[in-house]
Structure formats: C-alpha cells, structure tokens
Amino acid sequence: MQFFEVFWSITIAFLFLAYLILLFQIVADIFRDESLSGIFKAIWIFFLLVTPYISALIYIIVRGAGMSKRSVKVAASAQQHTEEYLRRVAGTQSPADQIAAAKSLLDAGTINESEYTQLKAKALA
C-alpha cells in the first residue's frame, strides 16, 4: 500500500468514528428531550436509520441549540447529584459527635484506650 492509500483509510475510519459518536449523541438527545412526543421520537429514529447522514445533518441544524442546552442541563444535574451524594457519605459530624462515637467504640471493646485517644485528638484538631 502506498502512503496515500493508508492516509485515506485512516481518514475514512476517523470520519466514520466521528459520525458514530455524533449518531449516539443524537439518539441520546432524542430520548433525553422531554418536550418531544413519542411519535416524533420514533420518526427521528426511523429517518436516522433510513437516511442516516442527511437526517443527522438536519437534526443538528434544526435542534442543535436545544441539544447543547439539554446536555448542559444533564451535566449540571449529574454534578448536583454527585455533590449531594458526597455530602451524605462524608457526613458532617461535630467533634462532640465524633468523640461520642469513639467513646461508644471504646465501651464496646472495639478499640483500645490509645486508639480512643488518637480519635479524640483528631476530632479536636
């Protein structure tokens, strides 16, 4: 194979991969859009299967601005859920609560006196 044949093959493979990524983004956006009825979702999917390149181009032209807004909305929602989860998991115990929890572990025999002292010092720090 010559250089240009290899270059052309790589270019075609890259463009095909870029199209597949765009197609997955469009399908995800179709199902993400709450304002679009089920009939119109089915029509878009049908045209994406029958005439993939033209319908993808039309979708980007007609609904491209809304597509980016919905992506931003989903990303912000995911960020908010992640922050809520981290707050819930990390907990916000006061030093007194941490010392009380360590004392209950000491009383139960789970930890020894030196470990209790370390936990108490960490809570007060």
N, C-alpha and C positions, 0 to 999 in steps of 0.2 A: 504494500500500500504506500502511496505517496503521501507527502505531508498534507496536501490539501484535502485528500480523502479522509485522513484522520481528523483534521481540523473540522471538516464538515460534519463528520459523525459525532464529534464531541458537541458541536453547536446544536445539532438536531436533538441530541439527548438532553442537553441543557434546556432547550426550549420546550421539549415535551415534559420534562420535570417541572418547569415553571408553570406550564399550563395545568398540570395535575394539581399543583399547590393552589393555583387560582380556582380551579374547579371545586376543590374541597372547601375553600373559603366561601365560595358562593353557596354551596349546598348547606354549609353550617349557617350562613346568614339567612337563607331561606327559612330554615327551621327555627332560627332564633327570633325572627320577626313576628311579634305578636299581632301587629296590625294587618298582616296578610292572612286571608282566609285559606282554608284547606284546599279549596278548588284552585285558587291561584298558585298555591304552593305546588300542587300536582301539575298544573300547566307549565310552570317554570321547569320542574324536574323533567317533564316529558320533552320540552324543547331542548333542554341541556343534553338529553340522551339522543335525540333525533338530529339536531343541528348544533353540535357542541360549540364550535368556535364562534359562530355568529351569535348564538343566544348568549354565550358568556360575554361577548363584547357588548351586546345590547343591555345585558343586566348591569354591567359596570357603568355604562353611560347613563342609564335610567335611574338606577338605585345606588350608585356609588357613594353619594354623600351620606345617605342613611346607613349604608353599610359600615362606614367608618364610625358614625355615632353609636351604632349598636355595639361595635367592637369595644369602643371606649367605655360604654356602659357596663358591658360584661367584665371588662378588666377591673373597673372600679368596684364592682360588686364582689369579685373574687378577692380583691385587696381587703375590702371591708370584712369579709368572712374570715380571712386569714388573721387579721388583726384581732377580731373578736375571739377566735379560737386560741390565739396565743395569750391573750389576756386571761381567758378562762383557765387554760392549762397552767400558766405561770402562777396564777393566784396572787392575791395581794394581802398576804398575812402581815399583821403588825408584829413588831418584835415581841410583844407580850404573848401573842398567839403562838409564835414560833417557840418561845420558851416554855409555854404551857404544853405544847405538843411534845417537846423534848422531855419535859418532866414526866409526862404520861408514858413515854417510851422507857424512861429510867425506872419508873414504878413497876412497869410490866416486866422488866428484866431484859428488854430487847437490847438496850445499850448499857454500858457501864458508866461509872462516875466521870472518868476522863473524857469520854465521848460527849456526855451531857455538858461538861464544862466547855468543850470546844463549840458545841452547838449554841450554847448560851452566849459565848463571846462573839460568835459570828452574827447572831441575831442583834446584839447590842452594837456591833460595829457599823 
